[in-house]
Amino acid sequence: MIRIVIAEDQEMLLGTIGSLLDLEEDMEVVGQACNGAEALTLIYELQPDVCIMDIEMPEMSGLEAARALKTFGCKVIILTTFARAGYFHDAVKADVRGYLLKDSPSEELVSSVRKILDGERIYSPELMDEYSYNESEICELKGIKEVEYTKHQSASGGTVRNYLSTIIDKMKLPTG
């Protein structure tokens, strides 16, 4: 069973996300918080596998809470409505495993929780800042070792390469 804490300052959204996740047979929402400080208290007390939190909340933001959890072992997924300059970079530095848009389909959130627990990192391309990441940094962000990237590149007929090229194109980075 995947144990989840949710932190969201909009009460209706908090309840809705909780209800949607509780419908999944392999997921259980064990706590809900209205800000980052409450989330930290619940996480330390309940020790969930994942914390899904809003990026901007009163008392303590989702990024501040994620930084505090960096070495704790609870994987953090940040939800946000808008891309803000510098947030993506801060999320990566805080070891946030997922950085998603709130207006994404609920199935995407559910799928992301499972993938993140399997070791993947999920970042919405629309939220990625235009930093100059090279290919190995892109691989690192996606949780792919360069050796695995090369192996998958040849084994998958270029699927991973095409996906990374799309990311690079969207980030307007040089491909050479």
C-alpha positions as CSV (number, residue, x, y, z in Angstrom):
1,M,0.0,0.0,0.0
2,I,1.4,3.4,-1.0
3,R,1.0,5.8,2.0
4,I,0.5,9.4,1.0
5,V,0.3,12.8,2.8
6,I,-1.2,15.7,0.8
7,A,-0.5,19.4,1.6
8,E,-2.7,22.0,-0.1
9,D,-3.9,25.3,1.2
10,Q,-7.2,25.2,-0.9
11,E,-9.5,23.0,1.2
12,M,-11.7,21.9,-1.6
13,L,-8.7,20.9,-3.7
14,L,-7.1,19.1,-0.8
15,G,-10.2,17.0,-0.2
16,T,-10.7,16.3,-3.9
17,I,-7.1,15.1,-4.4
18,G,-7.4,13.0,-1.3
19,S,-10.7,11.4,-2.4
20,L,-9.3,10.6,-5.9
21,L,-6.2,8.9,-4.5
22,D,-8.2,7.0,-1.9
23,L,-10.1,5.4,-4.8
24,E,-7.0,3.6,-5.9
25,E,-6.6,0.1,-4.5
26,D,-2.9,0.5,-3.8
27,M,-3.0,4.0,-2.4
28,E,-4.0,5.4,1.0
29,V,-4.1,9.0,2.0
30,V,-2.9,8.9,5.6
31,G,-2.8,12.7,6.3
32,Q,-3.8,16.1,4.9
33,A,-2.2,19.4,5.7
34,C,-3.0,23.0,4.9
35,N,0.6,24.2,4.7
36,G,4.2,23.0,4.6
37,A,4.8,23.2,8.3
38,E,1.7,20.9,9.0
39,A,2.9,18.6,6.2
40,L,6.3,18.2,7.9
41,T,4.7,17.3,11.2
42,L,2.5,14.7,9.5
43,I,5.4,13.3,7.5
44,Y,7.6,12.9,10.6
45,E,4.7,11.3,12.5
46,L,3.2,9.1,9.8
47,Q,6.2,8.3,7.7
48,P,4.4,8.1,4.3
49,D,6.0,7.0,1.1
50,V,5.0,10.1,-0.8
51,C,4.0,13.7,0.0
52,I,2.1,15.6,-2.7
53,M,2.2,19.3,-2.0
54,D,1.3,22.6,-3.4
55,I,4.3,24.8,-4.1
56,E,2.9,28.1,-2.7
57,M,1.3,27.7,0.8
58,P,1.2,29.9,3.9
59,E,3.6,29.4,6.8
60,M,6.0,27.2,4.7
61,S,6.0,26.7,1.0
62,G,6.2,23.3,-0.7
63,L,9.8,24.0,-1.8
64,E,10.8,24.9,1.8
65,A,9.2,21.7,3.1
66,A,10.8,19.6,0.3
67,R,14.3,21.0,1.3
68,A,13.6,20.0,4.9
69,L,12.7,16.5,3.7
70,K,15.6,16.1,1.3
71,T,17.3,13.4,3.4
72,F,14.3,12.0,5.1
73,G,13.2,9.4,2.6
74,C,9.7,10.6,1.8
75,K,9.5,11.3,-2.0
76,V,8.0,14.7,-2.8
77,I,5.7,15.6,-5.7
78,I,5.1,19.3,-6.1
79,L,1.9,20.5,-7.8
80,T,1.5,24.0,-9.1
81,T,-0.8,26.0,-11.3
82,F,1.8,28.2,-13.0
83,A,5.5,28.0,-14.0
84,R,7.5,30.6,-12.0
85,A,11.1,31.5,-12.9
86,G,13.6,29.6,-10.8
87,Y,11.1,27.1,-9.2
88,F,12.2,24.2,-11.4
89,H,15.8,24.6,-10.5
90,D,14.9,24.9,-6.8
91,A,12.7,21.8,-7.1
92,V,15.6,19.8,-8.6
93,K,18.0,21.0,-5.9
94,A,15.5,20.0,-3.2
95,D,15.4,16.4,-4.7
96,V,11.7,16.8,-5.7
97,R,10.8,13.6,-7.6
98,G,7.8,15.1,-9.4
99,Y,6.9,18.6,-10.5
100,L,3.5,18.6,-12.1
101,L,0.7,21.0,-13.2
102,K,-2.5,21.0,-11.2
103,D,-4.5,21.0,-14.4
104,S,-3.1,17.7,-15.5
105,P,-5.5,14.7,-15.7
106,S,-5.9,12.8,-12.3
107,E,-4.7,9.7,-14.1
108,E,-1.4,11.4,-14.6
109,L,-1.0,12.1,-10.9
110,V,-1.8,8.5,-10.0
111,S,0.6,7.2,-12.6
112,S,3.3,9.6,-11.5
113,V,3.0,8.4,-7.9
114,R,3.6,4.8,-8.9
115,K,6.5,5.7,-11.3
116,I,8.2,7.9,-8.7
117,L,8.0,5.0,-6.2
118,D,9.7,2.9,-8.9
119,G,12.6,5.4,-9.0
120,E,11.6,7.7,-11.8
121,R,11.4,11.4,-11.8
122,I,8.5,13.1,-13.5
123,Y,8.7,16.8,-14.5
124,S,6.1,18.5,-16.6
125,P,8.0,20.0,-19.6
126,E,5.9,23.2,-19.3
127,L,7.4,23.8,-15.9
128,M,11.0,23.3,-16.8
129,D,13.1,26.5,-16.7
130,E,15.3,27.4,-19.6
131,Y,18.6,26.4,-17.9
132,S,21.5,25.2,-20.0
133,Y,21.4,21.5,-19.2
134,N,23.6,19.2,-21.2
135,E,22.6,15.6,-22.2
136,S,24.0,13.9,-19.1
137,E,22.2,16.5,-16.8
138,I,18.9,15.8,-18.7
139,C,19.5,12.1,-18.2
140,E,20.2,12.7,-14.5
141,L,16.9,14.7,-14.1
142,K,15.0,11.8,-15.7
143,G,16.7,9.3,-13.5
144,I,18.5,7.6,-16.4
145,K,22.2,6.6,-16.1
146,E,24.2,7.5,-19.2
147,V,25.0,3.8,-19.7
148,E,21.2,3.0,-19.6
149,Y,20.5,5.9,-21.9
150,T,22.9,4.5,-24.5
151,K,21.5,1.0,-24.1
152,H,17.9,2.1,-24.3
153,Q,18.8,4.4,-27.2
154,S,19.8,1.5,-29.4
155,A,17.3,-1.0,-28.0
156,S,14.3,1.2,-28.3
157,G,14.8,2.4,-31.8
158,G,15.6,5.9,-30.7
159,T,12.5,6.4,-28.5
160,V,14.4,7.7,-25.5
161,R,16.6,9.8,-27.7
162,N,13.6,11.3,-29.4
163,Y,12.0,12.0,-26.0
164,L,15.1,13.7,-24.8
165,S,15.4,15.7,-28.0
166,T,11.9,16.9,-27.5
167,I,12.7,18.0,-24.0
168,I,15.9,19.8,-25.3
169,D,13.8,21.4,-28.1
170,K,11.2,22.6,-25.6
171,M,13.9,24.0,-23.4
172,K,15.5,25.7,-26.5
173,L,18.9,24.2,-25.7
174,P,21.7,23.4,-28.2
175,T,21.7,19.7,-29.1
176,G,25.4,19.4,-29.9
